[in-house]
Amino acid sequence: MLQSTKQTWPESLEYSQQWRYIFSTSQLLGMLCFWHMVLMKSVRTQAVRNSVTDLNRLGKVVKLVAFTPFESALDALNQCNAISEGHMTDELRNFLELTLPKVKDGKKPKFSLGVAEPKIGSHVFEVTKIPCQSNEFVLELIRGVRLHFDRFIENLKPGDLEKAQLGLGHSYSRAKAIFLLDTLDKDINSFSMRVREWYSWHFPELVKIVNDNYLYAKVSKFVENKSELFEDKLLGLIDIVGDEDKAKEIVEAAKASMGQDLSPIYLINVKQFAQRVMDLSDYRKKLYEYLITKMNDIAPNLAALIGEVVGARLISHAGSLTNLAKCPSSTLQILGAEKALFRALKTRGNTPKYGLIFHSSFIGRASARNKGRMARYLANKCSIASRIDCFLDKNTTAFGEKLREQVEERLDFYDKGVAPRKNIDVMKTALEISLNKGG
């Protein structure tokens, strides 16, 4: 927390009634910080913007009052996720109640809590009755504090802040990318079903010809009114579906279609929904490519073994690659199935055999009687791959590819009885490949 004495802002600022402001910010160093300051009710944002870049001016009105660190990188990630969702955690509430003056019933507080996110401000006010504000002035002050953060914290070594920002930034982006991918899949399916339902009133035969949601949206937008689909549009249709026979089938189906005519307004709505499906699908494709790139940079062996999406889910759930590397294979096996585990322990039932790794194709390919054994073996290999990615200096996929071969051999062993290679021989081969590529 930063608190100011009654100092003067630059001469260009305009003074009036004094307000006691508090604003919060989460630093990527793994610290939860609150800043306390006496501000003026009427100031020009541009003047503040020019002043916060100067530490001498900022230091005259701001000083550190309270500070508490995050317990771990996982705790920092959870706090960032909660704040981004507009939720106040118990740790944040305790810090506010211990640091700020108590708000008495029936009396107007003499301070305000300035927050960067309006949603978290609303939640704080509902729970604690602490008045919150979020505006350009508060954002500029937060920017100034972030800019000079290393000057306020003692014993902060050079480079610590940047490393912490990079690590937490990667963890946060992976978690959001996975969450966004799931959300996009749901939205795309929802919009696609709406397009199919609406356009089937006009051209019901198209559903049986074009199965893919993205292609269906493109075709429905291109065709619009089926009564206007003639041979002159055949080339454009071929470019969309990529098949001349299928394009001709669509044209012939339009001529003999049993669908009813739609009004121009109805067709415009269908066209807009189809465009929405196309835009969301394109965005999902770019996001998936981003996720693949990130995983190949951070955990190439884990991605090569189990896939980018499942690997990203494991890292996101663990909090970081380091946390995942610290997990024993038995913990990694049921990662994501914690509720089922504790419910089984409480009711003395059967514990779960797999968590997030169930989404791997290896578990699906295993027979019903071997799924548990396969999950245990796959978790063992994922644990090895995550430790290699975490502690190996150079970027290589040699170990992940060889570990994947071992899992394939284990599947053959369960199904056909073919003996797999020994682990020490496989790892020697992977090490030789890695050293040869490095040389």
Contacts in CASP RR format, 6 or more apart in sequence:
PFRMAT RR
TARGET T0000
AUTHOR 0000-0000-0000
METHOD contacts of the structure
MODEL  1
MLQSTKQTWPESLEYSQQWRYIFSTSQLLGMLCFWHMVLMKSVRTQAVRN
SVTDLNRLGKVVKLVAFTPFESALDALNQCNAISEGHMTDELRNFLELTL
PKVKDGKKPKFSLGVAEPKIGSHVFEVTKIPCQSNEFVLELIRGVRLHFD
RFIENLKPGDLEKAQLGLGHSYSRAKAIFLLDTLDKDINSFSMRVREWYS
WHFPELVKIVNDNYLYAKVSKFVENKSELFEDKLLGLIDIVGDEDKAKEI
VEAAKASMGQDLSPIYLINVKQFAQRVMDLSDYRKKLYEYLITKMNDIAP
NLAALIGEVVGARLISHAGSLTNLAKCPSSTLQILGAEKALFRALKTRGN
TPKYGLIFHSSFIGRASARNKGRMARYLANKCSIASRIDCFLDKNTTAFG
EKLREQVEERLDFYDKGVAPRKNIDVMKTALEISLNKGG
1 22 0 8 1.000
1 33 0 8 1.000
1 34 0 8 1.000
1 35 0 8 1.000
1 36 0 8 1.000
1 64 0 8 1.000
1 65 0 8 1.000
1 66 0 8 1.000
1 67 0 8 1.000
1 99 0 8 1.000
2 34 0 8 1.000
2 35 0 8 1.000
2 36 0 8 1.000
2 37 0 8 1.000
2 62 0 8 1.000
2 63 0 8 1.000
2 64 0 8 1.000
2 65 0 8 1.000
2 145 0 8 1.000
2 152 0 8 1.000
3 36 0 8 1.000
3 37 0 8 1.000
3 38 0 8 1.000
3 62 0 8 1.000
3 63 0 8 1.000
3 65 0 8 1.000
4 36 0 8 1.000
4 37 0 8 1.000
4 38 0 8 1.000
4 39 0 8 1.000
4 61 0 8 1.000
4 62 0 8 1.000
4 63 0 8 1.000
5 38 0 8 1.000
5 61 0 8 1.000
5 63 0 8 1.000
6 18 0 8 1.000
6 38 0 8 1.000
7 60 0 8 1.000
7 61 0 8 1.000
8 60 0 8 1.000
9 15 0 8 1.000
9 40 0 8 1.000
9 43 0 8 1.000
9 47 0 8 1.000
9 48 0 8 1.000
9 51 0 8 1.000
9 57 0 8 1.000
9 61 0 8 1.000
10 47 0 8 1.000
10 50 0 8 1.000
10 51 0 8 1.000
10 57 0 8 1.000
12 44 0 8 1.000
12 47 0 8 1.000
12 50 0 8 1.000
13 40 0 8 1.000
13 43 0 8 1.000
13 44 0 8 1.000
13 47 0 8 1.000
13 48 0 8 1.000
13 51 0 8 1.000
14 40 0 8 1.000
14 42 0 8 1.000
14 43 0 8 1.000
14 44 0 8 1.000
15 40 0 8 1.000
15 42 0 8 1.000
15 43 0 8 1.000
16 40 0 8 1.000
16 41 0 8 1.000
16 42 0 8 1.000
17 40 0 8 1.000
17 41 0 8 1.000
17 42 0 8 1.000
18 38 0 8 1.000
18 39 0 8 1.000
18 40 0 8 1.000
18 41 0 8 1.000
19 38 0 8 1.000
19 39 0 8 1.000
19 40 0 8 1.000
19 41 0 8 1.000
19 111 0 8 1.000
19 112 0 8 1.000
20 36 0 8 1.000
20 37 0 8 1.000
20 38 0 8 1.000
20 39 0 8 1.000
20 110 0 8 1.000
20 111 0 8 1.000
20 112 0 8 1.000
21 36 0 8 1.000
21 37 0 8 1.000
21 38 0 8 1.000
21 39 0 8 1.000
21 111 0 8 1.000
21 112 0 8 1.000
21 113 0 8 1.000
21 114 0 8 1.000
21 133 0 8 1.000
21 138 0 8 1.000
21 141 0 8 1.000
22 34 0 8 1.000
22 35 0 8 1.000
22 36 0 8 1.000
22 37 0 8 1.000
22 100 0 8 1.000
22 111 0 8 1.000
22 112 0 8 1.000
22 113 0 8 1.000
22 114 0 8 1.000
23 34 0 8 1.000
23 35 0 8 1.000
23 37 0 8 1.000
23 113 0 8 1.000
23 114 0 8 1.000
23 115 0 8 1.000
23 116 0 8 1.000
23 138 0 8 1.000
23 141 0 8 1.000
23 142 0 8 1.000
24 33 0 8 1.000
24 34 0 8 1.000
24 35 0 8 1.000
24 92 0 8 1.000
24 113 0 8 1.000
24 114 0 8 1.000
24 115 0 8 1.000
24 116 0 8 1.000
25 33 0 8 1.000
25 35 0 8 1.000
25 116 0 8 1.000
25 142 0 8 1.000
25 145 0 8 1.000
25 146 0 8 1.000
26 32 0 8 1.000
26 33 0 8 1.000
26 76 0 8 1.000
26 79 0 8 1.000
26 80 0 8 1.000
26 83 0 8 1.000
27 33 0 8 1.000
27 146 0 8 1.000
27 149 0 8 1.000
27 161 0 8 1.000
27 164 0 8 1.000
28 76 0 8 1.000
28 161 0 8 1.000
28 164 0 8 1.000
28 165 0 8 1.000
28 167 0 8 1.000
28 168 0 8 1.000
28 169 0 8 1.000
29 149 0 8 1.000
29 153 0 8 1.000
29 156 0 8 1.000
29 160 0 8 1.000
29 161 0 8 1.000
29 164 0 8 1.000
29 165 0 8 1.000
30 69 0 8 1.000
30 70 0 8 1.000
30 73 0 8 1.000
30 75 0 8 1.000
30 76 0 8 1.000
30 164 0 8 1.000
30 168 0 8 1.000
31 67 0 8 1.000
31 68 0 8 1.000
31 69 0 8 1.000
31 70 0 8 1.000
31 153 0 8 1.000
32 68 0 8 1.000
32 69 0 8 1.000
32 70 0 8 1.000
32 79 0 8 1.000
32 91 0 8 1.000
32 92 0 8 1.000
32 95 0 8 1.000
33 67 0 8 1.000
33 145 0 8 1.000
33 149 0 8 1.000
34 65 0 8 1.000
34 66 0 8 1.000
34 95 0 8 1.000
34 96 0 8 1.000
34 99 0 8 1.000
35 62 0 8 1.000
35 141 0 8 1.000
35 142 0 8 1.000
35 145 0 8 1.000
36 65 0 8 1.000
36 66 0 8 1.000
37 61 0 8 1.000
37 62 0 8 1.000
37 141 0 8 1.000
38 61 0 8 1.000
39 137 0 8 1.000
39 141 0 8 1.000
43 137 0 8 1.000
45 136 0 8 1.000
45 137 0 8 1.000
45 140 0 8 1.000
48 137 0 8 1.000
48 140 0 8 1.000
48 141 0 8 1.000
49 140 0 8 1.000
51 57 0 8 1.000
51 58 0 8 1.000
52 58 0 8 1.000
52 140 0 8 1.000
52 141 0 8 1.000
52 143 0 8 1.000
52 144 0 8 1.000
52 147 0 8 1.000
53 144 0 8 1.000
53 147 0 8 1.000
55 148 0 8 1.000
55 151 0 8 1.000
58 144 0 8 1.000
58 145 0 8 1.000
58 148 0 8 1.000
62 145 0 8 1.000
64 152 0 8 1.000
64 153 0 8 1.000
65 99 0 8 1.000
66 95 0 8 1.000
66 99 0 8 1.000
67 153 0 8 1.000
68 95 0 8 1.000
70 76 0 8 1.000
70 79 0 8 1.000
73 167 0 8 1.000
73 168 0 8 1.000
73 171 0 8 1.000
73 319 0 8 1.000
73 320 0 8 1.000
73 322 0 8 1.000
73 323 0 8 1.000
74 318 0 8 1.000
74 319 0 8 1.000
74 320 0 8 1.000
74 323 0 8 1.000
75 91 0 8 1.000
76 168 0 8 1.000
77 168 0 8 1.000
77 171 0 8 1.000
77 172 0 8 1.000
77 175 0 8 1.000
77 319 0 8 1.000
77 320 0 8 1.000
78 89 0 8 1.000
79 89 0 8 1.000
79 91 0 8 1.000
79 92 0 8 1.000
80 168 0 8 1.000
80 172 0 8 1.000
81 172 0 8 1.000
81 175 0 8 1.000
82 88 0 8 1.000
82 89 0 8 1.000
82 92 0 8 1.000
83 92 0 8 1.000
83 117 0 8 1.000
83 120 0 8 1.000
84 117 0 8 1.000
84 176 0 8 1.000
85 119 0 8 1.000
86 117 0 8 1.000
86 119 0 8 1.000
86 120 0 8 1.000
86 121 0 8 1.000
86 122 0 8 1.000
86 123 0 8 1.000
87 120 0 8 1.000
87 123 0 8 1.000
88 120 0 8 1.000
88 123 0 8 1.000
88 124 0 8 1.000
88 127 0 8 1.000
93 127 0 8 1.000
93 128 0 8 1.000
96 113 0 8 1.000
96 124 0 8 1.000
96 128 0 8 1.000
96 130 0 8 1.000
97 128 0 8 1.000
100 111 0 8 1.000
100 113 0 8 1.000
100 130 0 8 1.000
101 109 0 8 1.000
101 110 0 8 1.000
101 111 0 8 1.000
103 109 0 8 1.000
103 128 0 8 1.000
103 129 0 8 1.000
103 130 0 8 1.000
109 130 0 8 1.000
109 131 0 8 1.000
111 131 0 8 1.000
112 131 0 8 1.000
112 132 0 8 1.000
112 133 0 8 1.000
113 121 0 8 1.000
113 124 0 8 1.000
113 130 0 8 1.000
113 131 0 8 1.000
113 132 0 8 1.000
113 133 0 8 1.000
114 121 0 8 1.000
114 132 0 8 1.000
114 133 0 8 1.000
114 134 0 8 1.000
114 138 0 8 1.000
115 121 0 8 1.000
115 124 0 8 1.000
115 132 0 8 1.000
115 133 0 8 1.000
115 134 0 8 1.000
115 138 0 8 1.000
116 134 0 8 1.000
116 138 0 8 1.000
116 139 0 8 1.000
116 142 0 8 1.000
117 134 0 8 1.000
118 134 0 8 1.000
120 132 0 8 1.000
121 132 0 8 1.000
121 134 0 8 1.000
122 132 0 8 1.000
124 130 0 8 1.000
124 132 0 8 1.000
125 131 0 8 1.000
125 132 0 8 1.000
145 152 0 8 1.000
149 161 0 8 1.000
150 156 0 8 1.000
150 161 0 8 1.000
167 320 0 8 1.000
170 294 0 8 1.000
170 298 0 8 1.000
170 320 0 8 1.000
171 315 0 8 1.000
171 316 0 8 1.000
171 319 0 8 1.000
171 320 0 8 1.000
173 294 0 8 1.000
174 291 0 8 1.000
174 294 0 8 1.000
174 298 0 8 1.000
174 312 0 8 1.000
174 315 0 8 1.000
174 316 0 8 1.000
175 316 0 8 1.000
175 319 0 8 1.000
177 287 0 8 1.000
177 290 0 8 1.000
177 291 0 8 1.000
177 294 0 8 1.000
177 312 0 8 1.000
178 291 0 8 1.000
178 309 0 8 1.000
178 312 0 8 1.000
178 313 0 8 1.000
178 316 0 8 1.000
180 287 0 8 1.000
181 284 0 8 1.000
181 287 0 8 1.000
181 288 0 8 1.000
181 291 0 8 1.000
181 309 0 8 1.000
184 280 0 8 1.000
184 283 0 8 1.000
184 284 0 8 1.000
184 287 0 8 1.000
185 284 0 8 1.000
187 280 0 8 1.000
188 213 0 8 1.000
188 277 0 8 1.000
188 280 0 8 1.000
188 281 0 8 1.000
188 284 0 8 1.000
189 213 0 8 1.000
191 273 0 8 1.000
191 276 0 8 1.000
191 277 0 8 1.000
191 280 0 8 1.000
192 213 0 8 1.000
192 216 0 8 1.000
192 217 0 8 1.000
192 277 0 8 1.000
194 273 0 8 1.000
195 216 0 8 1.000
195 217 0 8 1.000
195 220 0 8 1.000
195 270 0 8 1.000
195 273 0 8 1.000
195 274 0 8 1.000
195 277 0 8 1.000
196 207 0 8 1.000
196 213 0 8 1.000
196 216 0 8 1.000
198 266 0 8 1.000
198 269 0 8 1.000
198 270 0 8 1.000
198 273 0 8 1.000
199 206 0 8 1.000
199 220 0 8 1.000
199 270 0 8 1.000
199 274 0 8 1.000
200 206 0 8 1.000
200 207 0 8 1.000
201 259 0 8 1.000
201 260 0 8 1.000
201 262 0 8 1.000
202 225 0 8 1.000
202 226 0 8 1.000
202 259 0 8 1.000
202 260 0 8 1.000
202 261 0 8 1.000
202 262 0 8 1.000
202 266 0 8 1.000
202 267 0 8 1.000
202 270 0 8 1.000
203 220 0 8 1.000
203 223 0 8 1.000
203 226 0 8 1.000
203 253 0 8 1.000
203 254 0 8 1.000
203 257 0 8 1.000
203 259 0 8 1.000
204 257 0 8 1.000
204 258 0 8 1.000
204 259 0 8 1.000
205 253 0 8 1.000
205 254 0 8 1.000
205 257 0 8 1.000
205 258 0 8 1.000
206 216 0 8 1.000
206 219 0 8 1.000
206 220 0 8 1.000
206 223 0 8 1.000
206 250 0 8 1.000
206 253 0 8 1.000
207 216 0 8 1.000
209 246 0 8 1.000
209 249 0 8 1.000
209 250 0 8 1.000
209 253 0 8 1.000
210 216 0 8 1.000
210 219 0 8 1.000
210 241 0 8 1.000
210 246 0 8 1.000
210 250 0 8 1.000
213 277 0 8 1.000
213 281 0 8 1.000
214 277 0 8 1.000
214 278 0 8 1.000
214 281 0 8 1.000
215 240 0 8 1.000
215 241 0 8 1.000
217 273 0 8 1.000
217 274 0 8 1.000
217 275 0 8 1.000
217 277 0 8 1.000
217 278 0 8 1.000
217 281 0 8 1.000
218 240 0 8 1.000
218 274 0 8 1.000
218 278 0 8 1.000
219 237 0 8 1.000
219 240 0 8 1.000
219 241 0 8 1.000
219 250 0 8 1.000
220 270 0 8 1.000
220 271 0 8 1.000
220 274 0 8 1.000
221 271 0 8 1.000
221 274 0 8 1.000
221 275 0 8 1.000
221 278 0 8 1.000
222 233 0 8 1.000
222 236 0 8 1.000
222 237 0 8 1.000
222 240 0 8 1.000
223 229 0 8 1.000
223 233 0 8 1.000
223 237 0 8 1.000
223 250 0 8 1.000
223 254 0 8 1.000
224 267 0 8 1.000
224 270 0 8 1.000
224 271 0 8 1.000
225 262 0 8 1.000
225 267 0 8 1.000
226 254 0 8 1.000
226 257 0 8 1.000
226 259 0 8 1.000
227 254 0 8 1.000
227 261 0 8 1.000
229 250 0 8 1.000
229 251 0 8 1.000
229 254 0 8 1.000
230 251 0 8 1.000
231 251 0 8 1.000
233 251 0 8 1.000
234 247 0 8 1.000
234 248 0 8 1.000
234 251 0 8 1.000
236 247 0 8 1.000
237 247 0 8 1.000
237 250 0 8 1.000
237 251 0 8 1.000
238 244 0 8 1.000
238 247 0 8 1.000
240 247 0 8 1.000
241 247 0 8 1.000
241 250 0 8 1.000
262 270 0 8 1.000
288 309 0 8 1.000
291 308 0 8 1.000
291 309 0 8 1.000
291 312 0 8 1.000
292 303 0 8 1.000
292 308 0 8 1.000
294 312 0 8 1.000
295 302 0 8 1.000
295 303 0 8 1.000
295 307 0 8 1.000
295 308 0 8 1.000
295 311 0 8 1.000
295 312 0 8 1.000
296 303 0 8 1.000
296 308 0 8 1.000
296 397 0 8 1.000
297 395 0 8 1.000
298 315 0 8 1.000
298 321 0 8 1.000
298 389 0 8 1.000
299 311 0 8 1.000
299 315 0 8 1.000
299 321 0 8 1.000
299 385 0 8 1.000
299 386 0 8 1.000
299 389 0 8 1.000
300 389 0 8 1.000
300 395 0 8 1.000
300 396 0 8 1.000
300 397 0 8 1.000
300 400 0 8 1.000
301 385 0 8 1.000
301 386 0 8 1.000
301 388 0 8 1.000
301 389 0 8 1.000
301 396 0 8 1.000
301 397 0 8 1.000
301 398 0 8 1.000
301 399 0 8 1.000
301 400 0 8 1.000
301 403 0 8 1.000
302 311 0 8 1.000
302 314 0 8 1.000
302 315 0 8 1.000
302 382 0 8 1.000
302 385 0 8 1.000
302 386 0 8 1.000
302 389 0 8 1.000
302 400 0 8 1.000
303 311 0 8 1.000
303 397 0 8 1.000
304 385 0 8 1.000
304 397 0 8 1.000
304 400 0 8 1.000
304 401 0 8 1.000
304 403 0 8 1.000
304 404 0 8 1.000
305 381 0 8 1.000
305 382 0 8 1.000
305 385 0 8 1.000
305 400 0 8 1.000
305 401 0 8 1.000
305 403 0 8 1.000
305 404 0 8 1.000
305 407 0 8 1.000
306 314 0 8 1.000
306 357 0 8 1.000
306 360 0 8 1.000
306 362 0 8 1.000
306 378 0 8 1.000
306 382 0 8 1.000
306 385 0 8 1.000
307 360 0 8 1.000
309 359 0 8 1.000
310 356 0 8 1.000
310 357 0 8 1.000
310 359 0 8 1.000
310 360 0 8 1.000
311 382 0 8 1.000
313 356 0 8 1.000
313 359 0 8 1.000
314 324 0 8 1.000
314 332 0 8 1.000
314 335 0 8 1.000
314 356 0 8 1.000
314 357 0 8 1.000
314 382 0 8 1.000
314 386 0 8 1.000
315 321 0 8 1.000
315 324 0 8 1.000
315 386 0 8 1.000
317 335 0 8 1.000
317 336 0 8 1.000
317 356 0 8 1.000
318 324 0 8 1.000
318 327 0 8 1.000
318 335 0 8 1.000
321 386 0 8 1.000
321 389 0 8 1.000
321 390 0 8 1.000
322 390 0 8 1.000
324 332 0 8 1.000
324 386 0 8 1.000
324 390 0 8 1.000
325 383 0 8 1.000
325 386 0 8 1.000
325 387 0 8 1.000
325 389 0 8 1.000
325 390 0 8 1.000
325 391 0 8 1.000
327 335 0 8 1.000
327 383 0 8 1.000
327 386 0 8 1.000
328 383 0 8 1.000
329 376 0 8 1.000
329 379 0 8 1.000
329 380 0 8 1.000
329 382 0 8 1.000
329 383 0 8 1.000
330 379 0 8 1.000
332 357 0 8 1.000
332 379 0 8 1.000
332 382 0 8 1.000
332 383 0 8 1.000
332 386 0 8 1.000
333 353 0 8 1.000
333 354 0 8 1.000
333 355 0 8 1.000
333 357 0 8 1.000
333 375 0 8 1.000
333 376 0 8 1.000
333 378 0 8 1.000
333 379 0 8 1.000
334 340 0 8 1.000
334 341 0 8 1.000
334 351 0 8 1.000
334 352 0 8 1.000
334 353 0 8 1.000
334 354 0 8 1.000
334 355 0 8 1.000
335 355 0 8 1.000
335 356 0 8 1.000
335 357 0 8 1.000
336 355 0 8 1.000
336 356 0 8 1.000
337 352 0 8 1.000
337 354 0 8 1.000
337 355 0 8 1.000
337 356 0 8 1.000
340 351 0 8 1.000
340 352 0 8 1.000
341 351 0 8 1.000
341 352 0 8 1.000
344 350 0 8 1.000
344 351 0 8 1.000
344 352 0 8 1.000
345 351 0 8 1.000
353 371 0 8 1.000
353 372 0 8 1.000
353 375 0 8 1.000
353 376 0 8 1.000
354 363 0 8 1.000
354 371 0 8 1.000
354 372 0 8 1.000
354 375 0 8 1.000
354 379 0 8 1.000
355 375 0 8 1.000
357 363 0 8 1.000
357 375 0 8 1.000
357 378 0 8 1.000
357 379 0 8 1.000
357 382 0 8 1.000
358 375 0 8 1.000
360 378 0 8 1.000
362 374 0 8 1.000
362 378 0 8 1.000
362 407 0 8 1.000
362 411 0 8 1.000
363 371 0 8 1.000
363 374 0 8 1.000
363 375 0 8 1.000
363 378 0 8 1.000
364 371 0 8 1.000
365 411 0 8 1.000
366 372 0 8 1.000
366 373 0 8 1.000
366 374 0 8 1.000
366 411 0 8 1.000
366 414 0 8 1.000
367 414 0 8 1.000
367 415 0 8 1.000
370 414 0 8 1.000
373 414 0 8 1.000
374 410 0 8 1.000
374 411 0 8 1.000
374 414 0 8 1.000
377 407 0 8 1.000
377 410 0 8 1.000
378 407 0 8 1.000
381 403 0 8 1.000
381 406 0 8 1.000
381 407 0 8 1.000
384 399 0 8 1.000
384 403 0 8 1.000
385 399 0 8 1.000
385 400 0 8 1.000
385 403 0 8 1.000
388 399 0 8 1.000
388 400 0 8 1.000
394 434 0 8 1.000
394 438 0 8 1.000
396 434 0 8 1.000
396 437 0 8 1.000
396 438 0 8 1.000
398 430 0 8 1.000
398 431 0 8 1.000
398 433 0 8 1.000
398 434 0 8 1.000
398 437 0 8 1.000
399 427 0 8 1.000
399 430 0 8 1.000
399 434 0 8 1.000
400 430 0 8 1.000
401 430 0 8 1.000
402 426 0 8 1.000
402 427 0 8 1.000
402 429 0 8 1.000
402 430 0 8 1.000
402 433 0 8 1.000
403 426 0 8 1.000
403 430 0 8 1.000
405 426 0 8 1.000
406 420 0 8 1.000
406 421 0 8 1.000
406 423 0 8 1.000
406 426 0 8 1.000
409 418 0 8 1.000
409 420 0 8 1.000
409 421 0 8 1.000
410 420 0 8 1.000
412 418 0 8 1.000
412 420 0 8 1.000
413 419 0 8 1.000
413 420 0 8 1.000
END
